[in-house]
Amino acid sequence: MLDTRREIRRLVGALQFNSVKSLSKFSACLFIAILIVFIPDYQGLTEAAQWTFFILVFAAGLWITEAIPAFATGLVVIGLEIAVLGTPGGVFAETANDWEMFVRPWSSPLIWLFFGGFILAAAATKTRLDRWIVRNVLARFGTNPPIVLLGLMGLTFIFSMFMSNTATTVMMLAVITPVVANLEKDDPIIKGMLLAIPFAANLGGMGTIIGSPPNAIAAGAIANIYPINFAEWMLVGLPPAIFLGAIAWFYILKKYPSQASKIDLSKLLDDSYQSAILPLWKKILVMLVFVLTIGLWLTTPLHGISTPVISFIPITIFAAVRVIGVSDIRQLPWDVLILLTGGLSLGLAVSSTGLAEWLVGGIPLSSGAIIIVAFIFSYIATIISNFMSNTAASNILVPIGLAAAVGFEPQVVIPIALGASAAMCMPISTPPNALAYASEKLTIRDFLTSGIIIGIIAPIASVIWCVIVFNNWL
């Protein structure tokens, strides 16, 4: 009983400490936001734009300090927008229904597109289709260490284009565990393989709209200016991602060369990991729907069906045949959708109240200056995303970048998203990094050196590729 009481006191003490710490951070963010926004006498800033500026600065502080969970900050943003900007006769709203504009992003097509991606990933995981593909495909790459490393990164890269980067990393780390166990403990390739997985997962997320939330934020920001579908985003995001992946593969190969001439992948074909979770016909159905959905996403220009509408194919089919049940729905990453909604709502407020134009001074920029702006924003996104959520970083930077690039919006906004996904200098930079670091076989220096290389090259590759694709600056 005494031990139990001590444990209770310990837990209560930790809870009190964490609560005080969070409250202190929250109060500090609020105080700093008030000082920045309301103390100076800003010229040309309307009352509605000023309050939106306050919400933006306050949210940025909460996201950076992690005073409250990231999704909670998204809800705070929406709540403040409704309370301050949505009140009729107040600083912005004119009618009783104007507040609805701040919650409409929850029903945005991009949210349903992401939801469809989550459903696909959940079905693949539940049927073990993902692991079956990885084990059977990776085992076909032979035994040559460079080729095995390439296959490992390639499969991780591809899966992270359609699945959560975190889930992909968990799966791939589990799959290679028996392979790593057969290697000599001091073989550098062990570090190389463990580092290759999170890097490939992070970079693969750049390749599709559903690969990473920053992509959806950027696509949503330019939706009314330059609607971009699934295939078009791949045209923009995939080449830089592949280029960066090739650099990462080459660097890891040279930095962590294998001491063995061969890597035994025979244990990958062990079927003991499989379990009869679902009947065979449901597994086949998941595979067919997976192929159909991705195929339709990639061929949108041919049939004209929008990508969010296509997302309802897996949503409705898997729900109807009970591939996805109540418990599966409850386990979906709803926090990501809420955070994404908060970001879209914040961007809407920044643009509709005139704050965006005020932040950039409304000065028309030349095409040469736009290129510099694109590099600056992309590098800022890469740097700060190493220390905070890349989704939160995009929520802050995308609305400002959008206003700074009138006439050249995609060329600035898309590199912001791609730069945010390329942040991987620290174990805490991304969940995949943290998972690999938890193996206790990697050091901070392993992430730092390779992460800096990727972080330097990523904005350059992203901006230059956007110049080539959109052909507006040449």
ZAKE-265404 format. One line per field, with one value per residue (C-alpha): residue number from 1; chain; y, x negated, z. Coordinates in pm, 1 decimal. Layout:
resi	[NUM:...] $
chain	[A:...] $
Y	[Y:...] $
X	[X:...] $
Z	[Z:...] $
This chain:
resi	[1:2:3:4:5:6:7:8:9:10:11:12:13:14:15:16:17:18:19:20:21:22:23:24:25:26:27:28:29:30:31:32:33:34:35:36:37:38:39:40:41:42:43:44:45:46:47:48:49:50:51:52:53:54:55:56:57:58:59:60:61:62:63:64:65:66:67:68:69:70:71:72:73:74:75:76:77:78:79:80:81:82:83:84:85:86:87:88:89:90:91:92:93:94:95:96:97:98:99:100:101:102:103:104:105:106:107:108:109:110:111:112:113:114:115:116:117:118:119:120:121:122:123:124:125:126:127:128:129:130:131:132:133:134:135:136:137:138:139:140:141:142:143:144:145:146:147:148:149:150:151:152:153:154:155:156:157:158:159:160:161:162:163:164:165:166:167:168:169:170:171:172:173:174:175:176:177:178:179:180:181:182:183:184:185:186:187:188:189:190:191:192:193:194:195:196:197:198:199:200:201:202:203:204:205:206:207:208:209:210:211:212:213:214:215:216:217:218:219:220:221:222:223:224:225:226:227:228:229:230:231:232:233:234:235:236:237:238:239:240:241:242:243:244:245:246:247:248:249:250:251:252:253:254:255:256:257:258:259:260:261:262:263:264:265:266:267:268:269:270:271:272:273:274:275:276:277:278:279:280:281:282:283:284:285:286:287:288:289:290:291:292:293:294:295:296:297:298:299:300:301:302:303:304:305:306:307:308:309:310:311:312:313:314:315:316:317:318:319:320:321:322:323:324:325:326:327:328:329:330:331:332:333:334:335:336:337:338:339:340:341:342:343:344:345:346:347:348:349:350:351:352:353:354:355:356:357:358:359:360:361:362:363:364:365:366:367:368:369:370:371:372:373:374:375:376:377:378:379:380:381:382:383:384:385:386:387:388:389:390:391:392:393:394:395:396:397:398:399:400:401:402:403:404:405:406:407:408:409:410:411:412:413:414:415:416:417:418:419:420:421:422:423:424:425:426:427:428:429:430:431:432:433:434:435:436:437:438:439:440:441:442:443:444:445:446:447:448:449:450:451:452:453:454:455:456:457:458:459:460:461:462:463:464:465:466:467:468:469:470:471:472:473:474] $
chain	[A:A:A:A:A:A:A:A:A:A:A:A:A:A:A:A:A:A:A:A:A:A:A:A:A:A:A:A:A:A:A:A:A:A:A:A:A:A:A:A:A:A:A:A:A:A:A:A:A:A:A:A:A:A:A:A:A:A:A:A:A:A:A:A:A:A:A:A:A:A:A:A:A:A:A:A:A:A:A:A:A:A:A:A:A:A:A:A:A:A:A:A:A:A:A:A:A:A:A:A:A:A:A:A:A:A:A:A:A:A:A:A:A:A:A:A:A:A:A:A:A:A:A:A:A:A:A:A:A:A:A:A:A:A:A:A:A:A:A:A:A:A:A:A:A:A:A:A:A:A:A:A:A:A:A:A:A:A:A:A:A:A:A:A:A:A:A:A:A:A:A:A:A:A:A:A:A:A:A:A:A:A:A:A:A:A:A:A:A:A:A:A:A:A:A:A:A:A:A:A:A:A:A:A:A:A:A:A:A:A:A:A:A:A:A:A:A:A:A:A:A:A:A:A:A:A:A:A:A:A:A:A:A:A:A:A:A:A:A:A:A:A:A:A:A:A:A:A:A:A:A:A:A:A:A:A:A:A:A:A:A:A:A:A:A:A:A:A:A:A:A:A:A:A:A:A:A:A:A:A:A:A:A:A:A:A:A:A:A:A:A:A:A:A:A:A:A:A:A:A:A:A:A:A:A:A:A:A:A:A:A:A:A:A:A:A:A:A:A:A:A:A:A:A:A:A:A:A:A:A:A:A:A:A:A:A:A:A:A:A:A:A:A:A:A:A:A:A:A:A:A:A:A:A:A:A:A:A:A:A:A:A:A:A:A:A:A:A:A:A:A:A:A:A:A:A:A:A:A:A:A:A:A:A:A:A:A:A:A:A:A:A:A:A:A:A:A:A:A:A:A:A:A:A:A:A:A:A:A:A:A:A:A:A:A:A:A:A:A:A:A:A:A:A:A:A:A:A:A:A:A:A:A:A:A:A:A:A:A:A:A:A:A:A:A:A:A:A:A:A:A:A:A:A:A:A:A:A:A:A:A:A:A:A:A:A:A:A:A:A:A:A:A:A] $
Y	[0.0:238.1:179.8:241.9:571.4:678.2:596.8:799.4:1095.9:1064.0:1060.7:1350.7:1548.5:1486.3:1585.7:1906.7:1988.4:1926.1:2129.8:2423.6:2403.2:2394.5:2678.7:2886.5:2832.2:2907.6:3229.9:3336.1:3281.9:3484.8:3768.7:3785.3:3783.1:4076.6:4268.2:4209.4:4282.9:4541.4:4754.6:4898.6:5138.9:4961.5:5176.9:5048.1:4750.7:4713.9:4592.6:4260.2:4211.0:4305.2:4042.3:3787.3:3888.1:3817.7:3473.0:3396.9:3501.8:3328.0:3004.9:3020.7:3048.0:2753.4:2539.7:2629.1:2578.2:2281.7:2430.5:2227.6:1949.0:2066.5:1964.5:2156.7:2470.7:2414.6:2407.8:2720.9:2897.1:2809.0:2898.1:3241.0:3310.0:3233.3:3434.2:3740.4:3751.6:3565.6:3784.7:3990.5:4363.6:4306.4:4354.0:4138.3:3941.6:4117.9:3850.0:3584.7:3307.5:3452.7:3248.1:2935.5:3025.3:2933.6:2577.4:2502.5:2376.1:2067.9:1967.1:2073.5:1826.8:1803.6:1673.5:1398.1:1322.9:1276.4:1074.4:842.8:799.4:710.5:450.9:293.8:276.1:129.9:-140.7:-230.4:-254.0:-456.0:-713.5:-714.5:-640.7:-380.3:-618.6:-895.9:-665.6:-541.5:-885.6:-1042.8:-752.3:-665.0:-1027.3:-1012.1:-744.9:-1003.3:-985.6:-701.3:-439.8:-126.5:-281.9:-404.8:-53.4:90.3:-154.2:-77.2:296.8:256.1:54.7:287.9:584.7:439.2:334.0:673.6:834.2:673.3:587.0:774.4:827.5:712.2:393.9:319.5:357.3:129.9:-134.5:-114.7:-120.5:-433.0:-596.9:-550.3:-656.4:-1019.1:-895.3:-661.9:-938.7:-1153.3:-884.4:-825.2:-582.4:-336.8:-343.9:20.5:-90.0:-141.9:231.3:293.2:83.8:234.0:585.8:509.9:417.4:748.6:952.9:764.7:791.7:1168.0:1227.3:992.5:1202.1:1487.3:1289.1:1301.6:1533.1:1274.8:1191.9:1473.2:1735.1:2030.4:1920.7:1948.4:2287.5:2419.3:2267.3:2410.7:2756.7:2776.8:2589.2:2901.3:3022.2:2705.3:2390.6:2102.5:1739.5:1422.2:1361.3:1725.2:1728.2:1416.3:1599.3:1882.6:1697.7:1357.4:1454.0:1663.0:1386.4:1119.1:1341.9:1394.9:1024.3:940.1:1181.2:1026.3:674.7:771.9:947.4:660.4:410.2:596.0:688.6:345.2:83.9:-277.5:-500.6:-801.8:-882.5:-1017.7:-943.1:-1241.5:-1158.2:-1513.9:-1454.9:-1194.4:-1474.9:-1623.3:-1626.9:-1655.4:-1284.1:-1329.0:-1390.0:-1462.0:-1130.2:-1115.1:-1371.3:-1409.3:-1248.3:-931.9:-918.9:-952.6:-682.0:-446.8:-503.3:-438.1:-123.2:-0.8:-37.8:110.1:414.8:499.7:435.4:677.1:934.6:922.2:945.4:1231.8:1440.8:1155.5:1086.6:1421.3:1276.3:1485.8:1320.0:1383.3:1215.1:914.5:892.7:786.8:456.5:303.6:491.6:347.9:1.3:-80.4:46.6:-142.6:-480.7:-425.0:-428.6:-112.9:-140.2:86.9:27.2:98.7:428.7:531.2:464.0:685.5:989.9:1239.9:1479.8:1524.1:1612.1:1859.1:2020.7:2038.4:2197.0:2454.5:2545.8:2585.3:2798.6:3017.4:3069.1:3165.1:3428.1:3567.6:3615.7:3728.9:3997.3:4160.0:4060.0:3876.0:4183.5:4398.5:4157.9:4184.0:4552.8:4502.2:4574.6:4408.1:4196.8:4128.7:3775.2:3786.2:3893.3:3614.7:3356.7:3498.3:3498.5:3133.3:3036.5:3234.3:3084.2:2731.2:2755.2:2903.6:2613.3:2361.5:2519.0:2564.6:2226.0:2065.5:2192.3:2189.4:2008.9:2050.9:2084.9:2369.1:2535.3:2519.0:2656.6:2962.8:3022.1:2928.9:3217.1:3470.2:3317.1:3322.0:3697.3:3761.0:3586.3:3740.2:3603.1:3337.9:3159.8:2793.7:2866.4:2993.5:2795.6:2448.8:2483.4:2578.5:2242.6:2047.9:2226.5:2147.0:1775.9:1781.0:1878.9:1584.1:1711.3:1594.3:1282.0:1501.8:1657.1:1392.4:1086.4:853.5:997.2:944.8:584.5:505.6:683.1:470.4:167.8:305.6:231.8:586.5:906.3:1266.6:1321.1:1055.1:1257.6:1597.4:1550.6:1385.5:1606.4:1925.0:1801.0:1727.4:2052.9:2259.3:2090.0:2044.8:2411.2:2453.7:2143.7:2236.2:2596.2:2514.3:2231.9:2458.6:2708.7:2436.1:2296.1:2620.9:2798.0:3143.6:3280.1:3174.0] $
X	[0.0:-284.7:-444.1:-107.2:-65.7:-415.7:-340.1:-18.8:-203.3:-469.4:-212.4:-17.5:-338.4:-432.1:-84.3:-100.7:-444.5:-334.3:-16.5:-209.2:-466.9:-199.6:-6.1:-322.9:-398.4:-39.1:-37.5:-373.9:-251.2:61.5:-135.7:-391.4:-116.0:55.2:-274.4:-355.8:-11.3:159.8:-119.2:-278.2:-75.7:-66.6:31.0:284.4:390.1:767.2:922.1:1019.6:668.7:518.7:720.6:627.9:264.4:306.9:454.1:166.8:-106.5:63.2:106.1:-253.8:-371.5:-159.1:-282.3:-647.4:-644.3:-403.1:-224.9:78.0:106.7:80.2:436.3:562.6:399.7:594.0:916.2:812.4:758.7:1106.8:1264.8:1097.8:1193.4:1557.8:1559.8:1373.2:1423.5:1753.6:1962.9:2217.8:2160.5:1810.4:1477.7:1543.7:1870.8:2172.1:2442.3:2530.2:2402.1:2060.1:1896.0:1957.4:1672.3:1422.4:1554.0:1612.0:1254.0:1361.6:1568.6:1300.7:1236.5:876.5:992.1:1189.1:891.1:674.3:948.3:958.5:582.2:612.1:880.0:659.0:364.7:576.5:712.4:365.2:234.4:529.2:497.7:116.4:107.5:-162.0:-398.2:-333.0:-434.4:-745.1:-868.3:-811.2:-941.9:-1245.1:-1355.5:-1386.4:-1657.1:-1930.6:-2210.3:-2433.0:-2438.6:-2400.0:-2107.9:-1944.9:-1976.1:-1826.2:-1535.9:-1476.0:-1466.5:-1260.3:-986.3:-978.8:-960.1:-669.7:-466.5:-507.8:-352.9:-20.9:-54.5:-145.3:-521.1:-516.0:-321.2:-549.8:-857.4:-714.9:-640.5:-978.7:-1176.0:-985.1:-1044.6:-1423.2:-1469.2:-1559.3:-1795.1:-1980.8:-2001.1:-2202.3:-2464.7:-2778.7:-2702.4:-2970.3:-2875.5:-2816.5:-2538.7:-2316.0:-2326.6:-2283.7:-1967.4:-1816.9:-1888.8:-1769.4:-1417.6:-1315.9:-1487.2:-1305.9:-977.3:-1015.4:-1109.3:-845.1:-578.7:-668.2:-551.8:-170.9:94.7:182.9:-179.6:-219.1:16.5:-199.7:-122.9:251.1:207.6:19.3:267.4:559.8:401.1:371.1:695.0:878.2:578.5:428.2:626.6:382.5:493.2:324.0:126.0:19.8:-115.1:-318.7:-462.5:-567.3:-667.5:-794.3:-1103.1:-1263.3:-1179.6:-1342.5:-1646.4:-1687.3:-1630.7:-1912.1:-2143.1:-2049.3:-2112.3:-2453.5:-2553.4:-2442.5:-2616.0:-2947.1:-2916.4:-2805.5:-2956.6:-2879.6:-3157.0:-2980.1:-2976.5:-2621.3:-2311.6:-2088.9:-1724.2:-1592.2:-1425.8:-1201.2:-1004.4:-911.4:-531.0:-499.7:-421.9:-96.7:232.9:577.0:726.6:961.5:1092.9:892.9:1164.0:1144.9:768.2:809.9:1075.4:840.1:571.4:813.9:957.3:606.2:498.8:824.5:811.4:449.4:501.4:795.0:601.3:317.8:545.1:768.6:690.6:825.1:1161.0:1221.2:1326.5:1175.7:937.5:1155.0:1450.4:1232.2:1143.9:1501.0:1438.8:1229.4:1426.5:1761.9:1652.4:1438.9:1706.6:1985.0:1807.3:1670.2:1305.2:1298.1:1503.3:1595.4:1269.7:1066.4:1245.7:1178.6:806.3:763.0:533.9:815.2:570.0:400.3:730.9:815.3:471.2:506.4:851.8:716.9:442.6:682.7:912.8:621.2:514.7:870.4:880.4:537.1:637.7:1000.4:930.4:653.4:377.5:183.3:158.5:57.6:-217.8:-390.8:-314.4:-117.4:-432.9:-437.1:-749.1:-944.0:-999.6:-1360.0:-1254.1:-995.1:-1269.4:-1452.0:-1126.8:-1070.4:-1417.2:-1376.5:-1039.2:-1146.2:-1461.6:-1267.4:-1020.8:-1306.1:-1482.8:-1187.0:-1036.2:-1339.7:-1215.2:-836.0:-563.5:-609.9:-231.8:-231.9:-522.8:-330.6:-18.1:-217.5:-421.4:-185.9:64.8:-221.2:-400.5:-76.1:-42.0:-407.9:-382.5:-84.3:-89.2:-346.3:-166.9:-244.2:-614.2:-645.0:-381.2:-472.9:-845.7:-734.8:-556.3:-841.9:-1097.3:-899.4:-901.8:-1279.4:-1354.7:-1529.7:-1841.4:-1743.5:-1587.6:-1294.7:-1248.7:-1001.7:-831.3:-1018.5:-1348.9:-1244.1:-1144.7:-1480.5:-1666.4:-1479.1:-1669.4:-1966.9:-2197.2:-2198.4:-2342.9:-2234.5:-2538.1:-2413.1:-2097.2:-2266.2:-2523.0:-2294.7:-2000.4:-2198.4:-2292.6:-1930.1:-1814.9:-2052.8:-1970.3:-1592.7:-1483.6:-1716.4:-1578.0:-1216.4:-1232.6:-1423.1:-1182.7:-882.3:-1041.0:-1071.7:-719.8:-522.8:-749.8:-652.6:-993.3:-1191.2] $
Z	[0.0:83.5:-256.8:-419.1:-234.7:-331.7:-692.9:-675.6:-526.0:-792.7:-1071.9:-923.1:-881.9:-1243.4:-1353.5:-1153.3:-1291.8:-1649.1:-1597.6:-1451.7:-1728.7:-1999.6:-1838.2:-1816.2:-2183.2:-2279.4:-2076.4:-2217.1:-2574.2:-2500.6:-2338.6:-2621.2:-2884.8:-2710.9:-2692.6:-3058.1:-3198.6:-2978.3:-2829.1:-3147.5:-3360.1:-3694.4:-3990.4:-4241.0:-4030.3:-3998.4:-3674.3:-3830.2:-3970.0:-3632.1:-3448.7:-3715.2:-3666.7:-3296.5:-3366.9:-3606.8:-3361.3:-3068.4:-3267.9:-3388.1:-3028.2:-2918.3:-3205.9:-3149.7:-2771.8:-2782.9:-2482.1:-2587.8:-2846.5:-3206.9:-3292.7:-2988.2:-3124.4:-3445.7:-3245.4:-3053.3:-3387.1:-3508.9:-3175.0:-3164.1:-3524.4:-3450.2:-3126.3:-3252.9:-3629.2:-3657.4:-3428.3:-3631.3:-3600.3:-3464.4:-3633.0:-3940.1:-3969.8:-4116.8:-4090.4:-3833.9:-4062.2:-4144.6:-3870.5:-4079.0:-4313.3:-4042.5:-3999.9:-4369.6:-4411.3:-4212.1:-4514.4:-4761.1:-5045.4:-4924.7:-4586.8:-4759.0:-4981.6:-4673.4:-4505.4:-4805.7:-4781.9:-4413.2:-4495.8:-4764.1:-4526.6:-4246.0:-4476.1:-4603.5:-4247.6:-4118.6:-4396.2:-4365.9:-4737.6:-4679.7:-4501.9:-4752.9:-5037.1:-4858.7:-4757.2:-5097.9:-5303.5:-5089.5:-5084.3:-5465.3:-5453.0:-5409.8:-5154.4:-5279.4:-4993.8:-5214.7:-5401.3:-5081.1:-4936.2:-5254.8:-5239.4:-4872.7:-4937.4:-5253.0:-5084.9:-4784.7:-5020.2:-5219.4:-4915.5:-4750.8:-5058.7:-4964.8:-4597.0:-4281.6:-4269.5:-3908.9:-3984.8:-4278.5:-4058.7:-3789.5:-4050.4:-4222.5:-3897.3:-3793.7:-4130.2:-4129.8:-3766.6:-3854.8:-4127.3:-3890.5:-3629.9:-3872.0:-3934.0:-3730.4:-3448.0:-3558.3:-3927.9:-4036.8:-4273.9:-3968.4:-3902.2:-4272.2:-4296.5:-3981.1:-4108.0:-4460.9:-4348.8:-4183.4:-4454.0:-4730.9:-4539.0:-4492.9:-4856.5:-4995.2:-4827.7:-5062.8:-5365.2:-5330.4:-5189.7:-4923.8:-4848.4:-4595.7:-4443.7:-4562.6:-4918.5:-4854.3:-4687.7:-4991.1:-5236.3:-5040.6:-5031.2:-5409.0:-5486.6:-5607.8:-5807.0:-5947.3:-5861.8:-5848.2:-5870.0:-5753.0:-6072.1:-6103.1:-5749.7:-5828.7:-6129.0:-5897.9:-5581.0:-5694.9:-5901.8:-5622.2:-5375.2:-5594.7:-5648.6:-5274.2:-5212.2:-5455.0:-5272.7:-4938.1:-5075.8:-5213.1:-4889.5:-4663.3:-4889.7:-4864.5:-4497.2:-4374.9:-4611.5:-4534.4:-4405.6:-4553.5:-4921.2:-4894.4:-4688.2:-4616.2:-4683.0:-4663.2:-4326.5:-4485.9:-4647.5:-4310.1:-4307.6:-3930.7:-3905.5:-4093.2:-3921.7:-4057.7:-3956.4:-4253.5:-4504.3:-4824.8:-5038.8:-4831.3:-4872.8:-5248.3:-5241.8:-5056.4:-5318.8:-5605.8:-5447.4:-5366.9:-5730.4:-5862.3:-5636.4:-5706.8:-6077.2:-6087.9:-5887.4:-6137.9:-6441.7:-6329.2:-6641.6:-6857.2:-6689.7:-6516.0:-6178.3:-5900.6:-5658.0:-5347.2:-5519.0:-5602.0:-5232.0:-5159.7:-5339.9:-5059.2:-4792.7:-4896.6:-5011.2:-4707.4:-4471.4:-4651.2:-4650.4:-4297.7:-4389.7:-4179.1:-3862.0:-3574.9:-3387.8:-3702.9:-3756.7:-3397.3:-3441.2:-3746.1:-3692.8:-3642.1:-3479.7:-3816.6:-3983.1:-3705.7:-3730.0:-4106.9:-4071.4:-3826.7:-4070.5:-4361.6:-4145.0:-4033.9:-4393.4:-4484.0:-4209.8:-4300.0:-4662.3:-4616.7:-4352.8:-4554.5:-4312.9:-4581.6:-4802.6:-4505.2:-4400.8:-4737.0:-4778.6:-5098.5:-5299.9:-5644.7:-5676.6:-5991.7:-6113.7:-5996.5:-5648.8:-5640.5:-5687.7:-5387.0:-5186.7:-5278.1:-5156.5:-4833.8:-4744.7:-4834.1:-4622.0:-4330.3:-4354.5:-4357.4:-4060.2:-3826.8:-3915.5:-3753.8:-3419.7:-3459.1:-3651.0:-4025.3:-4051.7:-3799.8:-3978.7:-4306.3:-4138.1:-4035.2:-4350.6:-4635.7:-4590.8:-4571.9:-4869.1:-5064.6:-5014.7:-5095.3:-5430.7:-5608.2:-5961.0:-5868.3:-5583.7:-5669.7:-5715.6:-5357.6:-5168.6:-5297.4:-5209.2:-4856.5:-4823.1:-4979.9:-4764.0:-4449.7:-4534.9:-4590.0:-4228.6:-4064.6:-3886.2:-3539.4:-3387.4:-3280.4:-3625.2:-3740.8:-3586.2:-3829.4:-3705.3:-3344.5:-3412.0:-3572.7:-3292.2:-3039.9:-3171.4:-2972.4:-3264.3:-3404.9:-3261.4:-3302.9:-3523.6:-3765.1:-3822.4:-3812.7:-4087.7:-4341.0:-4242.3:-4307.9:-4654.5:-4741.4:-4580.1:-4792.0:-5120.9:-5078.8:-5119.8:-5418.5:-5591.0:-5507.1:-5627.8:-5947.0:-6032.6:-5977.6:-6216.1:-6477.4:-6425.8:-6417.4:-6664.2:-6538.1:-6450.5:-6754.5] $
